[in-house]
């Protein structure tokens, strides 16, 4: 599970 967590490190993955 790493889609909303990416928002903290990768704003580009938050879109997933």
Order of alpha helices (4+ residues) and beta strands (2+ residues): alpha
